[in-house]
Amino acid sequence: MFTNKESFKSAFLERLENMYGKNINETTTIEQYMALGSLVKEQINKNWILTKKIYRERGEKQVYYLSMEFLLGKMLGMNLINLGIYEVIEEGLKDLRISLSDLEQQEPDPGLGNGGLGRLAACLLDSMASLHLPGHGCGIRYKYGLFEQKIMDGYQVELPDYWLREGNVWEVRRSDKAVEVRFEGNIWVEKVGERLVFHHENFESVLAVPYDIPIPGYKNKTVNTLRLWSAESAIKDFDFQCLNNRDYQKIVEYKRSTEAISEFLYPDDSKEEGRILRLKQQYFLVSAGLQSIIRSYKKRHQNIKDFPNKVAIHINDTHPVLAIPELMRILMDEEGLEWDEAWSITTRTISYTNHTTLQEALERWPIDMMKRLLPRIYMIIEEINERFCRELWNKYPGEWGLIHEMAIIADGQVKMAHLAIVGSYQVNGVSKIHTEILKKQVMKNFYNYFPYKFHNKTNGITHRRWLLKANPLLAKLISDAIGTNWIEHPTDLNYLLNYAKDPSFQERISRVKRQNKISLSNYIKEKYHIAVDPDSIFDVQVKRLHAYKRQLLNVFHIMDLYNRLKENPNLDIVPRTFIFGAKAAPAYFLAKRIIKLINTVASLVNNDSTIQGKIRVIFVENYGVSLAEKIIPAADIGQQISTASKEASGTGNMKFMMNGALTLGTLDGANIEIKDEVGEDNIFIFGLTPQEVLDYYQYGGYRARDLYQSDPRLRKILDQLIDGFFLKEVVDFKFIYYSLLQENDEFFVLKDFASYADAQKRIDQFYKDQESWIEKSIINIAHSGIFSSDRTILEYASGTWEVRPIFIS
Ligand code: 26V
């Protein structure tokens, strides 16, 4: 380990020479990054090997977190922090006139996820390793992550994200651990004695090759593994030589189609029906993952019947739900167990977390597609369904309607959420309100039938990335005040309450925030050539673009503010900088029009000198983990303004509060729990309650048009969308206009507008009293510890997985 900068410097110089045959002066920044990465990786390797050895020898229970998405963020800085050598390396590099942060910038941000669900997976991995828990990730090594977003003429343009261009220093290809995954073909059944034996033939074989990434814990010796699978053809090179032309064509086609499986990440944009490749990806992940889990289990243990005591498998939403029939297949067809035994093992091994109640996001696959692609798996699902429906019939004789509603297979489709509930021992929601909505509404029939399966695990975020790493100035200030214990015990942040009213601490907090705002302003200036005022309120909404997240409400309020400033240039408001960051799924037309609207409003506002720079609107391109780390520490306000009942939890809300921003939010997801922690005076809540929203959906009674008619401010804004107000624009925003007035505003934007504008006004007033504002900010930081993913993981470890820490020494 590099205990001093001298030993690091000589190792670094030597590594540069060995890797590139160059002196340091001749190397490029990317080469320096690669060399540093490889050195750091080497440091991690020792404990990685040790951890694996100890896990093998002790034979204690292991957790596998199956997820189609892991939004890791850059790894160099975090790894250095976890190893406890960030400062030494920084100093050593400084001597060599290299900036560590420049090197950190070289690392591509692996965009292997869409948003909250993928980032949660990454936070949970960090917490498992930091809490000495034997928990591993299992995912797909997409060649292309979520698209890179460019804004051109105000529109989103999508470019491929080829994050592996320069290679990935953190991964190790493990060809020796490759497994075969089979698609299509047909099944024939043979009776051998009393047993039915299932034979799969004419299948298409795909090779799954794992790439392992080490996940080190914070200043401990635990190094867990994230295993990402890559799809390759199962053909060996020499086969090519003895082929005629026709076969050659076929092989090329086969190679192309297998490699396509791990080619790119699907954006969460709707209608997956017909998108056979996505289903292939799901089975690919699950089959490769389970084969490797079972292989490793068998190395450590003799008896397959003990499996649930030694292995917990968690599925991140329904995307990996085929783990249930796949485990059944392996246990029966390969391990020779009977159905009942296999079912008992499976349903004691697999647990599930739901991440959305949006109907359109609940996965369903056409029977035909599944049958053709996964014939044996489909047979097993059919059997699970039949047995489950029979059970239902016993409990609810004659209730056809109910049984039809609860069936796993119905209406020509396989309902993945139903399969997940039936085949797992636990179903988790991600915030209190979300779990209640699952129990009382979306999954109420299942809750009545399996009440003991439903639990809440409010999400969390790793405070090590989102505070210690992202906001070093604040982290230092906190440690100066209360010591460094909070890094391992985040609820210790509570001690900051003692300083909430302390003028000198307030002063320092405010200086840190200002410094972070200046850094972000510099970035914005450099990138967009727009000057923003660090003394203005930084009011931020960064997240995926979805109608239910209501970026529209935010932009309508900006239009209203602008209208009022035009009427009265002396309007007394604190200057505001509205910052947006959002990717829209490529096929999501409404979302893309909203991006265009934000950018159109931005250029109107930013170029109008008559409003004296009182408001600025910035849309940052290509929002992702790295930008979040820059933006969130600079925020005064974090907007969490989803239609109540729609956001399962939100995790951005937690990142903002932890960085001292106040939440402007609805009573939705984890906002409710944030409010309960900080108290009503330290958060800006507005809008309909979840119950009110649900009641409107159930009983009707909302007419958006009435609001358009009765509220002149709203009428003006809506008219501006279509009356040529945005002069230079060839587009109009009819589509948005109609979604609100013709389609009756599904997400209650107009309904919540007045209350939102009022909350914004309160923010303006409160901000003028800086002392009390900073006090509120400190109170938010002090209460954020409970939202660390350490707490979430401890709840999963004891309440779901029953797994204990293993100390590596
Ligand atoms: C998928 C789709 C696909 C169809 C169109 C609409 C739509 C909307 C959302 C999604 C994503 C569903 C899964 C997801 O990312 N959920 C997020 O999970 C986070 C971690 O639990 C949670 O904090 C967010 O509230 C939740 O939206």
Boltz pocket constraint, residues with backbone or C-beta under 6 A from the ligand:
constraints:
  - pocket:
      binder: B
      contacts: [[A, 115], [A, 116], [A, 117], [A, 118], [A, 120], [A, 268], [A, 269], [A, 270], [A, 271], [A, 317], [A, 354], [A, 355], [A, 356], [A, 358], [A, 360], [A, 361], [A, 430], [A, 459], [A, 546], [A, 646], [A, 647], [A, 648], [A, 649], [A, 650], [A, 651], [A, 669]]
      max_distance: 6.0
